[in-house]
Amino acid sequence: MSEPKSEERKIKLKSEQLPESKLRHGQQPPGCLSR
């Protein structure tokens, strides 16, 4: 509990990246799954 702000920012970034990656996976992104 030394830097709660940095942890909150990481959680926010993760929560924002989670839905994006899911949406991209559903649309079958070119270059991502193709790799």
PDB file as gemmi writes it, atoms N, CA and C in Angstrom:
CRYST1    1.000    1.000    1.000  90.00  90.00  90.00 P 1                      
ATOM      1  N   MET A   1       0.858  -1.211   0.000  1.00  0.00           N  
ATOM      2  CA  MET A   1       0.000   0.000   0.000  1.00  0.00           C  
ATOM      3  C   MET A   1       0.880   1.242   0.000  1.00  0.00           C  
ATOM      4  N   SER A   2       1.948   1.193  -0.763  1.00  0.00           N  
ATOM      5  CA  SER A   2       2.854   2.359  -0.801  1.00  0.00           C  
ATOM      6  C   SER A   2       2.451   3.278  -1.956  1.00  0.00           C  
ATOM      7  N   GLU A   3       1.918   2.677  -3.019  1.00  0.00           N  
ATOM      8  CA  GLU A   3       1.500   3.512  -4.173  1.00  0.00           C  
ATOM      9  C   GLU A   3       0.151   3.026  -4.722  1.00  0.00           C  
ATOM     10  N   PRO A   4      -0.915   3.382  -4.045  1.00  0.00           N  
ATOM     11  CA  PRO A   4      -2.265   2.950  -4.470  1.00  0.00           C  
ATOM     12  C   PRO A   4      -2.662   3.616  -5.782  1.00  0.00           C  
ATOM     13  N   LYS A   5      -2.143   4.812  -6.017  1.00  0.00           N  
ATOM     14  CA  LYS A   5      -2.501   5.532  -7.264  1.00  0.00           C  
ATOM     15  C   LYS A   5      -1.947   4.782  -8.475  1.00  0.00           C  
ATOM     16  N   SER A   6      -0.719   4.370  -8.393  1.00  0.00           N  
ATOM     17  CA  SER A   6      -0.111   3.660  -9.542  1.00  0.00           C  
ATOM     18  C   SER A   6      -0.859   2.340  -9.768  1.00  0.00           C  
ATOM     19  N   GLU A   7      -1.264   1.701  -8.680  1.00  0.00           N  
ATOM     20  CA  GLU A   7      -1.997   0.411  -8.836  1.00  0.00           C  
ATOM     21  C   GLU A   7      -3.354   0.671  -9.488  1.00  0.00           C  
ATOM     22  N   GLU A   8      -4.006   1.731  -9.055  1.00  0.00           N  
ATOM     23  CA  GLU A   8      -5.337   2.045  -9.628  1.00  0.00           C  
ATOM     24  C   GLU A   8      -5.189   2.341 -11.121  1.00  0.00           C  
ATOM     25  N   ARG A   9      -4.128   3.013 -11.477  1.00  0.00           N  
ATOM     26  CA  ARG A   9      -3.916   3.350 -12.900  1.00  0.00           C  
ATOM     27  C   ARG A   9      -3.695   2.058 -13.685  1.00  0.00           C  
ATOM     28  N   LYS A  10      -2.938   1.159 -13.125  1.00  0.00           N  
ATOM     29  CA  LYS A  10      -2.664  -0.125 -13.832  1.00  0.00           C  
ATOM     30  C   LYS A  10      -3.976  -0.902 -14.009  1.00  0.00           C  
ATOM     31  N   ILE A  11      -4.772  -0.924 -12.980  1.00  0.00           N  
ATOM     32  CA  ILE A  11      -6.061  -1.651 -13.051  1.00  0.00           C  
ATOM     33  C   ILE A  11      -6.948  -1.010 -14.115  1.00  0.00           C  
ATOM     34  N   LYS A  12      -6.944   0.321 -14.146  1.00  0.00           N  
ATOM     35  CA  LYS A  12      -7.792   1.024 -15.134  1.00  0.00           C  
ATOM     36  C   LYS A  12      -7.295   0.695 -16.540  1.00  0.00           C  
ATOM     37  N   LEU A  13      -5.998   0.698 -16.716  1.00  0.00           N  
ATOM     38  CA  LEU A  13      -5.435   0.398 -18.047  1.00  0.00           C  
ATOM     39  C   LEU A  13      -5.770  -1.038 -18.423  1.00  0.00           C  
ATOM     40  N   LYS A  14      -5.653  -1.920 -17.465  1.00  0.00           N  
ATOM     41  CA  LYS A  14      -5.947  -3.349 -17.760  1.00  0.00           C  
ATOM     42  C   LYS A  14      -7.425  -3.509 -18.107  1.00  0.00           C  
ATOM     43  N   SER A  15      -8.284  -2.896 -17.320  1.00  0.00           N  
ATOM     44  CA  SER A  15      -9.738  -3.030 -17.562  1.00  0.00           C  
ATOM     45  C   SER A  15     -10.076  -2.413 -18.920  1.00  0.00           C  
ATOM     46  N   GLU A  16      -9.321  -1.385 -19.316  1.00  0.00           N  
ATOM     47  CA  GLU A  16      -9.608  -0.752 -20.613  1.00  0.00           C  
ATOM     48  C   GLU A  16      -9.047  -1.600 -21.748  1.00  0.00           C  
ATOM     49  N   GLN A  17      -7.966  -2.302 -21.480  1.00  0.00           N  
ATOM     50  CA  GLN A  17      -7.347  -3.131 -22.535  1.00  0.00           C  
ATOM     51  C   GLN A  17      -8.068  -4.477 -22.656  1.00  0.00           C  
ATOM     52  N   LEU A  18      -8.701  -4.893 -21.586  1.00  0.00           N  
ATOM     53  CA  LEU A  18      -9.399  -6.194 -21.624  1.00  0.00           C  
ATOM     54  C   LEU A  18     -10.546  -6.190 -22.639  1.00  0.00           C  
ATOM     55  N   PRO A  19     -11.448  -5.227 -22.533  1.00  0.00           N  
ATOM     56  CA  PRO A  19     -12.590  -5.189 -23.470  1.00  0.00           C  
ATOM     57  C   PRO A  19     -12.121  -4.952 -24.897  1.00  0.00           C  
ATOM     58  N   GLU A  20     -11.068  -4.160 -25.039  1.00  0.00           N  
ATOM     59  CA  GLU A  20     -10.574  -3.876 -26.403  1.00  0.00           C  
ATOM     60  C   GLU A  20     -10.041  -5.155 -27.045  1.00  0.00           C  
ATOM     61  N   SER A  21      -9.265  -5.901 -26.300  1.00  0.00           N  
ATOM     62  CA  SER A  21      -8.685  -7.140 -26.857  1.00  0.00           C  
ATOM     63  C   SER A  21      -9.809  -8.132 -27.165  1.00  0.00           C  
ATOM     64  N   LYS A  22     -10.827  -8.135 -26.323  1.00  0.00           N  
ATOM     65  CA  LYS A  22     -11.946  -9.074 -26.556  1.00  0.00           C  
ATOM     66  C   LYS A  22     -12.688  -8.676 -27.842  1.00  0.00           C  
ATOM     67  N   LEU A  23     -12.929  -7.402 -27.996  1.00  0.00           N  
ATOM     68  CA  LEU A  23     -13.653  -6.921 -29.189  1.00  0.00           C  
ATOM     69  C   LEU A  23     -12.823  -7.242 -30.434  1.00  0.00           C  
ATOM     70  N   ARG A  24     -11.524  -7.031 -30.333  1.00  0.00           N  
ATOM     71  CA  ARG A  24     -10.648  -7.275 -31.493  1.00  0.00           C  
ATOM     72  C   ARG A  24     -10.662  -8.781 -31.811  1.00  0.00           C  
ATOM     73  N   HIS A  25     -10.643  -9.587 -30.783  1.00  0.00           N  
ATOM     74  CA  HIS A  25     -10.632 -11.050 -31.022  1.00  0.00           C  
ATOM     75  C   HIS A  25     -11.921 -11.472 -31.736  1.00  0.00           C  
ATOM     76  N   GLY A  26     -13.018 -10.860 -31.334  1.00  0.00           N  
ATOM     77  CA  GLY A  26     -14.312 -11.216 -31.943  1.00  0.00           C  
ATOM     78  C   GLY A  26     -14.333 -10.796 -33.411  1.00  0.00           C  
ATOM     79  N   GLN A  27     -13.612  -9.734 -33.736  1.00  0.00           N  
ATOM     80  CA  GLN A  27     -13.601  -9.268 -35.136  1.00  0.00           C  
ATOM     81  C   GLN A  27     -12.481  -9.942 -35.931  1.00  0.00           C  
ATOM     82  N   GLN A  28     -11.759 -10.861 -35.300  1.00  0.00           N  
ATOM     83  CA  GLN A  28     -10.626 -11.527 -35.967  1.00  0.00           C  
ATOM     84  C   GLN A  28      -9.696 -10.483 -36.585  1.00  0.00           C  
ATOM     85  N   PRO A  29      -8.839  -9.873 -35.769  1.00  0.00           N  
ATOM     86  CA  PRO A  29      -7.931  -8.833 -36.248  1.00  0.00           C  
ATOM     87  C   PRO A  29      -6.855  -9.397 -37.166  1.00  0.00           C  
ATOM     88  N   PRO A  30      -6.553  -8.743 -38.269  1.00  0.00           N  
ATOM     89  CA  PRO A  30      -5.523  -9.211 -39.206  1.00  0.00           C  
ATOM     90  C   PRO A  30      -4.126  -8.913 -38.667  1.00  0.00           C  
ATOM     91  N   GLY A  31      -3.279  -9.940 -38.557  1.00  0.00           N  
ATOM     92  CA  GLY A  31      -1.928  -9.682 -38.044  1.00  0.00           C  
ATOM     93  C   GLY A  31      -1.817 -10.125 -36.590  1.00  0.00           C  
ATOM     94  N   CYS A  32      -2.933 -10.149 -35.880  1.00  0.00           N  
ATOM     95  CA  CYS A  32      -2.896 -10.559 -34.460  1.00  0.00           C  
ATOM     96  C   CYS A  32      -3.020 -12.088 -34.359  1.00  0.00           C  
ATOM     97  N   LEU A  33      -4.126 -12.618 -34.862  1.00  0.00           N  
ATOM     98  CA  LEU A  33      -4.341 -14.070 -34.808  1.00  0.00           C  
ATOM     99  C   LEU A  33      -3.582 -14.735 -35.961  1.00  0.00           C  
ATOM    100  N   SER A  34      -3.399 -13.985 -37.024  1.00  0.00           N  
ATOM    101  CA  SER A  34      -2.711 -14.548 -38.213  1.00  0.00           C  
ATOM    102  C   SER A  34      -1.283 -14.919 -37.828  1.00  0.00           C  
ATOM    103  N   ARG A  35      -0.694 -14.118 -36.911  1.00  0.00           N  
ATOM    104  CA  ARG A  35       0.695 -14.391 -36.515  1.00  0.00           C  
ATOM    105  C   ARG A  35       0.686 -15.794 -35.970  1.00  0.00           C  
TER     106      ARG A  35                                                      
END                                                                             
